Structure formats: C-alpha cells, structure tokens
C-alpha cells in the first residue's frame, strides 16, 4: 500500500505496473482491494493500475 499527502490529508492507494494509467475507483461499501485480481492483469498488459482507497 502506498500513501500520498495533499493539503494535510493522507491518501492511501494500491499500485501495480507501469505504463499508461488505469485508474480503478471502487464504490461503497468496497475498498481498493476490490481490484486486487484485476490489477496484475492490467500490469501484464502494460498499464499502471492505481486503486485509491476512496473516502466515504
């Protein structure tokens, strides 16, 4: 799990691969881990998969 800070708030996300960005957004009540099976497949296809933990 990675973390980035912006405006005094920390945001956590999962990241896998490199290349063009594939931004994976989950809905309520899921988490970024919803995409854990898809992320490696996107990375193998040449994408950088990023799944942020969305705030409710």
PyMOL commands that set and color helices and strands:
alter all, ss='L'
color gray80, all
select helices_A, chain A and resi 32-44
alter helices_A, ss='H'
color red, helices_A
select strands_A, chain A and resi 2-6+9-17+20-23+47-52
alter strands_A, ss='S'
color yellow, strands_A
deselect
rebuild
show_as cartoon
